[in-house]
Amino acid sequence: MPDRRHRGRQLRDVFITLALIFLLGAGAAYGATRYLQSGLESDATRDARRLSVDVLQPLLVPADAQGLVQGARYDELLSAVDERVLAGPINGVLLLARDGTVLFADQPSLVGDHEPALRDDIHSVIAGTSQSSVDGDRFRTLTALEIGSPPTLVAAELVRSHPAIVEESREVWYPWVGRAITAAIVCFGLALVTAIVFATIGVLGRRSARQRSTVESPRVRRKKGGADADENAPAYLHPSFKDEVAARRQVEEELMAIQHERDALAARVQRLEAELDGLKTRSSV
């Protein structure tokens, strides 16, 4: 019996160890995916800065930085932007004043809008280098431009699809995140089943052993005079009463231990499912 219990505990520990290994693998795969995404986003930021400085800035004239670009000048600049800037992965262009006013945009309805939320970002890029941010599915890169002499500082915002940027990073490691977490949940479930099965086998084995011992043990002959006294004695005075109470108590303790293990493993499975949902939510951002 102890050997069977020991084997059950060893098998359960193996499943738990495998579950932890799968969780570590899921974390490593997610970390590798985020590392690749960070590299791709950095490359996209450099490309957007180069495009803003080398392609967009030469298309601008001092008057473009002084007020809203409208009329014939808007049509002329939009045609040049469509041909030289929007021909690649860029799908949106904005020219912003320092106060957040949209001086030019590839969508005419945006010209004249105010973006006060971008004011701090504009001041940051004017004082430093380009900055990028993710807004839903859009990857937005702000770059400071100098127009005219003396130079007037404005900010160019180039927009492209964020899923298109990070798609390459998700093809290698990201699918293994969900697979590893699913495998970990399965291993925790197998550990729970193993604990229940071996505990049940142990309980049934002890019950069967008691039944065999009861059948095989010879009955003790009693004196005739004491037979009636034994039959009429309280149940707790019978020799087998204490053994039955002890066996019942042991079975109840083992059942309680099984329930505790089941509850603990169920809680682990719920935490793993919550972590999986959290990883899916963060990776979709």
N, C-alpha and C positions, 0 to 999 in steps of 0.2 A: 504493500500500500504506500509506504513512504517513497519508494522508487517511482511509482506512478505519479504521485504528487510532485516529486522533484522534476520528472520529465515534463509534466504540464507547465510547471513554472519556467523551466528552461525554454520551452517552445513559445510561451507567451513573451518572455524577454527578447527572444529572437525577433518576433513580429514588431515589438515596440522599438527595438534597435533599428530595424529596417525602416520603420515609419520616420524616426528621427533622421536617418540618412537621407530619405527622400525629401524631408523638409529642408535639410541643408542644401540639397541639390536644387530645390526650387528657389531658395534664396540666392544661390550662386548664379542660377540662370537669369533671375530677375536683375541681379546686380550687373551681369554682363550685358543684358539688354539695355539697361539705363546707361551704362558706359558707352556703348555703341551709339545710342541716341544722342548723348551729349557731344560726342565727336562729330556726328552728322549735323547737329544744330550749329556747332562752332564753324564748320565748313560753310553752312548756309549763310551764317552771319558775315563771314569774310567775303563770300561771293556777292552778297547784297551791298556791302560797303564798296567793293571794287566797282560794281555796276553803277552805284550812285555817284561816285567820284569821277570815274573814267568815262562814263557814258551820259548820265543824266546832267551832271553839272555843266559840261560844255554846251548843252542845248539851251541853257537858261541865259537871260539877259538881265541887266540891273533892274529894269522895270518890273520883272516878274517877282522880285523880292519886295517891291514897294506897295503893292496892292493886289487885289484879286485879278487873276488872269481871265480875261473875257474876250468875247467877240472874235475877230479874225486871228488875234494872237493865240487865243485858246485853241482854235481849230488847227493852227500851224504847229503849236507845241504838242497837241494831242496826236497829230499825225506822226510827228517825229518819235514820240514816246511809244506809240503802237508799233512802229517799225523797229526801234532799236532797244527798247526796254522790255516791252510786253511780249516780245517774240519768243522768249524762253519760258522758264518756270514761273516767272513773276506774273501775278494776275491782278495786281493793284498797285497804284502809285499815288502818293499824296505829297504835296509841298506845303509845309507848315511854317507860319510865322512864329516868333518866339512866344507870343501870347496864346498859341494854340489855334489861331485862325487858319482855315484851309484856304491857301492861295490858289492851289491847282490840284485837280484830281482827275483820274481817268473817267470817273463818273461825274457828269456835269452837275448833278443834284447835290453833290457834296461841297462844291465850291461856295465859300462864304460861311460854312458851318464853323462853330467854335468847339474845340476839344480841350476844355480846361483841365481835364484829367491827365492830359499829355504834357502839361506845362512843365512839371518837374522833370519828366523824362527828356524833354527838349533841352532844358538847361543842362542836364547831365551830359547829354551827348555833345553839346556845344563846348562844354568844358573838358570832355575826354574823348573816348572812342565810341564806336557804334554799339548800340544795345539792342537786344532782341527779346521778345516776349511772346508767349503763346496765348492767344485769345480764341478759345474754342478750337476750331479747325484751322485757324489762321496763324501763320508765323510772321510776326511783324518786326521789321528791323529799321531803327531810326539811325540816321547818319547826318552829321552836321555838314553843311555846304557853305562856301563863301562865294558870294556873287557880286561882281562889280568891283570898282576901285574908287574910294575906299570900300573894302568888302562889307557886304551886308550878310549877316548870319541867318540862315534858315535851316530847316530840318527836312530831309526827305525820308519818307516812310515807304518802304517796299514790302509788299505783302505776297506771300506764297502759301501753298497748302502744307500744313504741318504733317498730316498723315503721309503725304507723298515723300516728305523728307525722311521720316523715321521708318518708312515701310521696310527698307532694307534691313534695319536692325531687328525687326520682329520675325524675319524669316528664319533666323538661325537658332536663337536661344529661347525666345519668348514662348513658342509652343510647348517647351518642356516645363514651363512653370506650372501650367494647369495639369499636365500629366503627372508631374512629381507630387503635387498636392493631392491629386486623386489617389495615387498609389499609397501615399501616407495614410489617407483616410481608410483605405481598404485594409492596410496593415493593422491600424488601430482596431478596426472591426474584427479582424481575425484574432487579434489578441484577446478581445472581449469574448468572442465565441470559444476560444481555447480555454479561457479561465472557467467559463460556465460549464463546458463539456467535461473537463477533468474533475471539477468539483462535484458535478452530478454523478460521474462514474465512481468517485470516492465514496459518496453517500450511499449509493446502491451497493457497492462492494461491502461496506461495513454492515449494512442491513442484512445482506445475504449471509455474511459470516456469522452474525448473531443468530440468525435462524438455523443455520447448520449446527452451531454449537448447542442450541437448545434441543434439537432433535437427537443429536448424538450423545449428549451427556446422560449418564445413567441416573435414574431417579433414586433418590435416597430413601431407603425404607425407614419408616418412622414407627415408633411404638404405637400400639393400638390406642393406648390411653391418651396420647398426645395428638392423635389425628384430628379429633374434633376441635381441639384447641387451636391447631394451625389453620383449620378451615375457617374458624370463627374469628381469627385474629385480624386486626386492621391491615389494610393493604401495605402501609409503609413498613410493617414488620416482616413481610415476605422477603426472602433472600434476593429475589430477582428485581425487587422494586428499585433499589438504589442503582443497579446496573441500567435499568430502563431509563431512569431519570437522568443519569450521567450521559447515556447515549443520546437521549433527546436533546439535552442541553448542548452537546457537541455538534449535533446536526444543525441546531438553531444558530449557533455561533458561526458555523461554516457558511450557512445560507446568508447570514448578515454580512460576512466578509465578501461573499460573491456579489451581493447587492452593492456594497461600497465600491468594489472594483468596477462593476458595470456602470455605476453613476460617474465615477472618475473618468473612465474611458469615453463615456458619452459626452462629458463636458469637454474633453480634449477634441473630440470630433467636431463639436459645435464651434470651438475656437478655431480649428483649422478651416472650417467652412467660412467663418467670418474673415479670417486672414485671406482666403482665396477671393472673397468678394472685394476686400480692400485692395488686393493686388490688381484685380481686374479694373477697379475704379481708377486707381492711380495710373495704370498703364494706358487707359483710354484718354487721359488728359493730355 
